[in-house]
Amino acid sequence: MKLKEKIKDGKFAILAEIEPPKGSDTTNMVTNALRVKGVVDAFIVPEMSNAVMRMSALGGALILQGRGMETVMQICCRDRNRLALQADILAANACGVTNIMAVTGEDTGFGDHHQARDVYDIKQIELLQTIQKLQAGRDMAGIELEGSPQFMVGSVANAGATGKDLDREMVEMDAKIMAGCEFFIIPPVFDLEAVKPFLDRAQERHTRIIPTVLLLKSLGMARYITRNMDNVYIPNEIIKRIQKAPDKARACVQLAAEMVASIKKAGFPGVNIVTIGWEKKIPEILGGMGV
């Protein structure tokens, strides 16, 4: 069943993020994806996360699609002007990609090519509007297309926002929904109660919220997130549990499996599993929740 059909039918969808390689050898990417083919409904292919140069999301998505695996391709404002963005969107759909995520992209200062120049020709809302125009059969210049693409369109939302930041986040969500956004991926969740203010407000919008489950790799990673990522909350109980565990990597996998199960039980339409290079652990996470 296609991802769009599964979500619309109210069935829990399992997404997994899988990075394209930093190079032309896709063996590991394909091998890790094939391990969970048929269990993971679609693979989110990021567009050079943290501005680190890798194979493009378009290339990665097409390779997985060619192996019979559905993808959600990120399209990023940072690296391309409006001509290139539209060209990639059309190419992706013509090659079988039917799910797309519009993201802003981290500034190149965070990445590994510090001399690169950010493009940001159009903003995220404009990118969503552009996708809508292309689906209606015309490009940004108003010129009629020879065939129009069709996608399930998504974006991201900051579930960790509070106070006035949360008010602004809701305004942005409304604008994205008006621009055709059908689902939102939210940052890593380790405690559903911590994002309840956001979820309560988002529920009024009748949109689809898909939480991210991040596989922690170590106690140090958990502590780093707690100190440096304001929009992600890790309860102290989780840090203590990892600290006491004799096999910390296994404990982290089990925590991720339990979080996926909690998200499913809470009635969300799906989950996004992110392992940051530990894609080989995805089968263990899914096995730990009884999949």
KAVENFEN-V854449 format. One record per backbone hydrogen bond with DSSP energy under -1.0 kcal/mol. CO is the residue of the C=O (numbers start at 0). NH is the residue of the N-H. Records with the same first field share a line. If there is no record, write none. Layout:
# KAVENFEN-V854449
CO->NH  NH
This chain:
# KAVENFEN-V854449
1->5
2->6
3->7
4->8
5->10
6->9
12->270
13->40  41
14->272
15->43
20->22  54
25->29
26->30
27->31
28->32
29->33
30->34
32->35
35->38  39
41->15
42->71
43->17
44->73
47->50
48->51
55->59
56->60
57->61
58->62
59->63
60->64
61->65
63->66  68
64->67
69->42
71->44
72->100
74->102
76->119
77->118
80->84
81->85
82->86
83->87
84->88
85->89
86->90
87->91
88->92
89->93
90->94
91->96
92->95
97->151
98->72
99->153
100->74
102->76
103->77
106->109
107->110
112->115
122->126
123->127
124->128
125->129
126->130
127->131
128->132
129->133
130->134
131->135
132->137
133->136
136->144
138->141
142->138
144->146
151->99
152->181
153->101
154->184
156->158
157->160
161->164
162->166
163->167
164->168
165->169
166->170
167->171
168->172
169->173
170->174
171->175
172->176
173->177
174->178
175->180
176->179
182->154
183->209
184->156
190->193
192->195
194->198
195->199
196->200
197->201
198->202
201->204
202->205
207->183
209->185
210->271
211->188
212->273
217->221
218->222
219->223
220->224
221->225
222->226
223->227
224->228
228->231
234->238
235->239
236->240
237->241
238->242
239->243
240->244
246->250
247->251
248->252
249->253
250->254
251->255
252->256
253->257
254->258
255->259
256->260
257->261
258->262
259->263
260->264
261->265
262->267
263->266
268->12
270->14
271->212
272->16
273->214
277->280
278->281
280->284
281->285
282->286
283->287
285->290
286->289
